[in-house]
Amino acid sequence: MQFRRILHATGCAAAALLFLPAAWAAPTDILAIGSPSLTLSSTSVDFFSLGGPNTTQIGTSTGAFGPDSGDAAGIQNIGSVAVTNFISIPALPQAQFTLTSVGPGPGLICSGAVGLGQSCAIAAGSPFILTNTGTGTVISLAAAGTVTNSTSGAQSTFSGDFSTELPGRGLTSVAQSLLGGATITAPFSASLKVASGDFAGTLNIGLSTIALSATSVGFSSSNTIGPASTGGFAALSGSTAVLKNLTGGGPVSQFLTLTGLPNVQFTLTGVGPGLATLCSGVPASVGQTCSPVAGSPFVLVDTSTGTVVYLSAFGTTFDGISQSTFEAIFATEFPGSTLLQVAGLLETSAPVSGPFSVEFLAGPFASPSAVAEPGTLLLLGTMLVCFGAAGWRDRRI
């Protein structure tokens, strides 16, 4: 069933964004969900997690990597390719990954105004794809290489996608920061697909899992707060967060629950918007973006080796004294799958699943002795998208 048959008043997405600048506070704290994190510059990517530098966690994976779901793994930084021993899995030591290429990035350079859903590269030859989400920026990186069985010598290829989210940061600002020599630290998720051979399967990095369909969004039962969290959230790294599924209309109260901040209530008030450009009419092109159906809040990005799907969200927080706002971007990756393939699967009744990472901008929160401030109420009545109920069962690309 298409979104247009399920969502009510999809034009309210644009209307809500018109009110957004006037209503939005300036959040200062970052909540990064998903333990794996990265620090990237214009020429390199460094990985780390709660386990330390060059460590990551294997999320719910399939095929040869299924038994290793939940295990720790090593991941080498990306500076120049090739990178030998790019990923090492202690429980599967015979699988030797070699990174042989990254990118390419899109041909459009990030200069001047970049519209909603548009993608660009920070400079000619850069492998990073920057996409304007409306509430921030998603950065994607395509990767490819080989995986060799050290026991038999058999070799096959892999493709992969990495993505990270920067809510509250405009695309042009991000591009200029990277070109100026700055580094950006944020959570990431990644998915690598080995299509054939001894290690056929999908290796997902990140413990958190998301399941998407045309009518709903489901989250794994618990998610790990990662080391890229800052401000009032920094002390929560390593603890868990719980996200409610999006399966019905109306605001979602207690959308995010943090055991370390039980007094803070997160209410989701809107998601999206998606794009008017539908994937059915989009040619294959690196950095091309589209939405699966009219009214869908999802935006799909062509990375050349697969597809990244992101979802923008925003709402309100209340700490018992004052009310403010949050914004967030969720992103997940499907390597080896085209925009059209992912769009088609999202229209089916069963969800497609993959790893995700998300970064919330929220706070700072008042202490019990702080003077209460008037809350921002303009967004409470705004609904961008109403999700219809849908049954859940596993299905993977």
C-alpha positions in Angstrom: 0.0 0.0 0.0 1.4 3.4 -0.9 2.0 6.2 1.6 -0.6 8.4 -0.2 -3.3 6.0 0.9 -2.1 6.0 4.5 -0.7 9.4 5.4 -3.1 12.3 6.2 -2.4 15.8 4.9 1.1 15.2 3.6 1.4 18.9 2.7 1.7 19.7 6.4 5.3 18.6 6.2 6.3 21.7 4.3 4.1 23.9 6.5 5.8 22.6 9.6 9.2 23.4 8.3 8.1 27.0 7.8 7.5 27.3 11.5 10.7 25.4 12.4 13.3 28.3 12.5 11.2 30.4 14.8 10.4 27.6 17.2 13.7 25.8 17.3 16.0 26.3 20.3 19.7 26.0 20.0 20.5 22.5 21.4 24.0 22.0 22.6 24.2 18.3 23.7 24.6 15.3 21.3 23.1 11.9 22.1 24.8 9.3 19.8 23.0 6.0 19.6 25.1 3.1 18.3 28.4 2.4 19.9 30.6 2.6 16.8 31.7 6.1 16.0 34.1 7.9 13.6 36.1 11.0 13.2 36.4 12.1 9.7 38.3 14.9 7.9 38.4 15.8 4.2 41.0 13.0 3.6 40.6 10.4 6.2 38.3 8.4 8.5 39.2 7.1 11.9 37.1 4.6 13.7 36.5 4.0 17.5 33.9 2.7 19.9 33.4 1.9 23.5 36.0 -0.8 23.1 38.6 1.7 22.1 40.3 2.9 18.9 39.8 0.8 15.8 37.1 -1.4 17.3 33.5 -1.9 16.4 30.6 -4.2 17.1 29.0 -6.6 14.7 25.2 -6.0 14.4 22.6 -8.5 13.4 24.2 -10.0 10.3 23.3 -12.8 7.8 24.9 -15.7 6.0 28.5 -16.4 6.9 28.5 -13.6 9.4 25.2 -14.5 11.2 26.8 -16.5 14.0 29.1 -13.5 14.9 26.2 -11.1 15.5 27.0 -9.1 18.7 30.7 -9.9 18.7 33.4 -7.3 18.7 35.6 -6.7 15.6 38.5 -4.6 14.5 38.3 -2.0 11.8 41.2 0.0 10.3 41.2 3.7 9.6 40.8 4.9 6.0 43.5 7.2 4.7 44.7 5.8 1.4 43.6 2.6 -0.2 44.3 -0.2 -0.3 43.8 -1.1 3.4 44.8 -4.6 4.3 43.1 -6.3 7.3 40.4 -3.6 6.9 38.0 -5.6 9.1 39.1 -8.5 11.3 36.7 -10.8 13.2 38.3 -12.8 16.0 35.6 -15.5 15.7 36.1 -15.7 11.9 39.9 -15.2 11.5 40.1 -16.8 8.1 38.1 -13.9 6.6 40.6 -11.3 5.4 39.0 -8.1 4.2 41.0 -5.7 1.9 39.6 -2.3 1.1 40.5 -1.4 -2.5 38.4 1.6 -3.2 36.1 4.3 -1.8 33.6 6.5 -3.5 33.1 7.9 -6.0 31.4 11.1 -4.8 28.9 13.0 -6.8 29.9 15.4 -9.6 28.1 18.4 -8.0 30.4 20.4 -5.6 28.9 21.8 -2.4 29.0 25.5 -3.2 26.1 28.0 -2.9 22.6 26.9 -2.1 21.9 23.1 -2.0 18.2 22.2 -1.9 16.4 19.7 0.2 17.4 16.2 -0.7 20.3 17.4 -2.9 23.7 15.7 -2.7 27.1 17.1 -3.4 30.9 16.5 -2.8 33.1 18.8 -0.7 35.6 19.0 -3.5 36.4 17.4 -6.8 37.5 13.8 -6.3 36.2 13.6 -2.7 34.5 10.2 -2.0 32.0 11.6 0.5 28.4 12.2 -0.4 26.8 15.0 1.6 23.0 15.1 1.5 20.7 18.0 2.8 18.0 16.4 5.0 16.2 19.7 5.8 17.2 19.4 9.5 20.8 18.6 9.0 23.3 16.7 6.8 23.9 13.0 6.1 27.4 12.0 5.0 27.7 8.7 3.1 30.8 6.8 1.9 30.7 3.8 -0.5 33.5 1.2 -0.1 34.5 -1.9 -2.1 37.2 -4.5 -1.9 38.0 -8.2 -1.6 37.6 -10.9 1.1 39.9 -13.8 1.0 39.7 -17.2 2.8 43.2 -17.5 4.3 42.7 -21.2 4.6 41.7 -22.0 1.0 42.9 -18.9 -0.8 39.5 -18.4 -2.4 38.6 -14.8 -3.0 35.4 -12.8 -3.6 34.4 -9.2 -3.6 32.4 -7.0 -1.2 30.6 -3.7 -1.5 29.6 -1.6 1.5 28.1 1.7 2.6 29.0 3.8 5.6 26.8 6.7 6.8 26.8 9.2 9.6 24.3 11.9 10.6 24.8 15.6 11.6 21.4 17.0 12.7 21.3 20.8 13.0 24.3 21.3 10.7 23.8 22.7 7.3 25.4 21.0 4.3 27.4 24.0 3.2 28.7 24.6 6.7 29.8 21.0 7.0 31.6 21.1 3.6 33.4 24.3 4.5 34.4 22.9 7.9 35.9 19.8 6.3 37.7 21.8 3.6 39.1 24.1 6.4 40.8 21.2 8.0 38.3 20.5 10.8 37.3 17.0 11.9 33.8 15.8 12.6 33.0 13.1 15.2 29.7 11.3 15.1 28.1 7.8 15.3 28.1 5.7 12.2 26.5 2.5 10.9 27.8 0.3 8.0 26.7 -2.7 6.0 29.0 -4.8 3.8 27.6 -7.3 1.3 29.6 -10.3 0.1 27.5 -11.6 -2.9 29.1 -15.0 -3.4 31.9 -17.3 -2.3 33.0 -18.8 1.0 31.7 -15.7 3.0 28.5 -14.9 1.2 26.3 -12.8 3.4 25.8 -9.4 4.9 28.1 -8.0 7.6 26.4 -5.2 9.6 28.4 -2.9 11.9 26.5 -1.5 14.8 24.4 -3.3 17.4 21.2 -1.2 16.7 18.8 -2.5 14.0 16.0 -0.7 12.2 13.2 -2.2 10.1 11.4 -0.1 7.5 8.3 -0.6 5.5 6.0 1.8 3.6 3.8 2.1 6.7 6.0 1.8 9.8 9.4 1.9 11.4 10.6 -0.6 14.0 13.6 -0.5 16.2 15.6 -3.2 18.0 14.4 -3.5 21.6 17.4 -1.7 23.1 20.2 0.4 21.6 23.6 1.4 22.9 24.5 5.0 23.7 27.9 5.5 22.0 31.1 7.4 22.8 30.4 10.3 20.4 27.8 11.6 22.9 28.6 15.0 24.4 27.4 17.4 27.1 24.7 16.0 29.4 24.7 12.7 27.5 28.5 12.0 27.7 28.2 10.2 31.0 25.5 7.8 29.5 27.9 6.2 27.0 27.6 2.4 27.3 24.2 2.5 28.8 21.0 1.7 26.8 18.3 3.7 25.2 14.9 2.5 24.1 13.1 3.8 21.0 9.4 3.3 20.4 8.2 1.9 17.0 6.4 4.2 14.6 3.2 2.3 13.8 0.4 4.8 14.3 -0.7 8.3 13.8 -0.3 11.2 16.2 2.6 12.4 18.3 4.6 9.6 20.0 5.1 10.3 23.7 8.1 8.8 25.4 9.6 8.1 22.0 13.1 7.9 23.5 13.7 6.6 27.0 17.1 7.0 28.7 17.6 5.0 31.9 20.3 7.5 32.9 17.9 10.5 32.5 14.5 9.2 33.7 13.2 12.7 34.3 13.6 13.8 30.7 10.7 13.0 28.4 11.1 12.9 24.6 8.0 13.4 22.4 8.2 12.9 18.7 6.1 15.4 16.8 7.1 15.0 13.2 9.2 13.1 10.7 10.4 13.9 7.2 9.7 15.5 4.8 10.5 13.2 1.9 11.0 14.4 -1.7 8.7 15.1 -4.6 11.1 13.1 -6.9 10.1 9.5 -6.9 12.6 6.7 -7.3 10.6 5.1 -10.2 11.8 7.8 -12.6 15.3 8.4 -11.3 18.3 7.2 -13.4 21.3 5.6 -11.6 23.7 8.3 -10.7 26.0 8.7 -7.7 24.4 11.1 -5.2 21.0 10.9 -6.8 18.2 11.2 -4.2 14.5 10.3 -4.3 11.6 9.0 -2.2 9.9 5.6 -2.7 6.3 6.9 -3.0 4.4 10.2 -2.8 4.2 11.4 0.8 6.9 9.1 2.1 9.2 10.6 4.7 12.1 8.4 3.6 14.9 9.8 1.4 17.0 7.3 -0.6 20.6 8.1 -1.7 22.5 6.4 -4.5 26.0 5.6 -3.3 27.2 3.7 -6.4 27.7 0.5 -4.4 24.2 0.5 -2.8 21.6 2.7 -1.2 21.5 4.8 2.0 18.0 5.5 3.5 17.6 8.3 6.0 14.7 9.7 8.0 14.6 13.1 9.7 12.7 13.5 13.0 12.0 16.2 15.5 10.0 16.8 18.6 10.0 18.2 22.2 11.7 17.4 25.4 10.6 18.1 29.0 12.8 17.7 32.0 10.2 18.4 34.6 11.0 22.2 34.6 11.3 23.4 31.1 10.4 22.4 27.6 12.7 22.6 24.6 13.1 20.7 21.3 15.2 18.0 19.7 16.0 17.0 16.1 17.5 13.8 14.9 18.5 11.9 11.7 18.3 8.1 11.3 20.3 6.4 8.6 20.7 2.9 7.4 22.6 1.2 4.5 21.7 -1.4 1.9 24.9 -2.2 -0.2 24.4 -3.9 -3.5 20.8 -2.7 -3.8 19.7 0.0 -6.2 17.3 2.9 -5.4 14.5 1.2 -7.3 15.0 -2.2 -5.5 14.9 -0.6 -2.1 11.9 1.6 -3.0 10.1 -1.5 -4.2 10.7 -3.4 -1.1 9.6 -0.5 1.1 6.2 -0.7 -0.5 5.7 -4.3 0.5 3.9 -5.3 3.7 7.0 -6.8 5.3 9.9 -4.6 6.5 13.5 -4.5 5.2 16.0 -4.5 8.0 19.5 -3.1 8.5 21.9 -1.4 11.0 21.2 2.2 11.8 22.8 5.0 13.7 21.2 8.2 15.0 22.3 11.4 16.5 19.9 13.5 18.6 20.5 17.2 19.3 18.8 18.2 22.5 19.2 20.1 25.8 20.8 21.5 27.8 18.4 20.3 30.4 17.5 22.3 33.5 18.7 21.3 37.0 16.0 20.9 39.7 17.0 24.4 41.0 16.8 26.1 37.6 14.1 28.7 36.9 11.5 27.3 34.5 11.5 28.8 31.0 8.6 29.0 28.7 8.4 26.0 26.4 8.3 26.0 22.6 4.7 24.9 21.7 4.5 25.6 18.0 5.5 22.1 17.0 3.2 20.2 19.4 0.3 20.4 17.0 2.3 19.6 13.9 2.1 16.2 12.4 4.2 15.6 9.3 3.4 11.9 8.7 0.9 9.5 10.1 2.0 5.9 10.1 -0.6 3.1 9.6 -0.4 0.0 11.6 1.6 -2.8 10.0 2.6 -6.3 11.1 6.2 -7.1 11.6 8.2 -10.0 10.4 11.8 -10.2 9.3 12.8 -9.7 5.6 16.2 -8.6 4.3 17.3 -7.3 1.0 
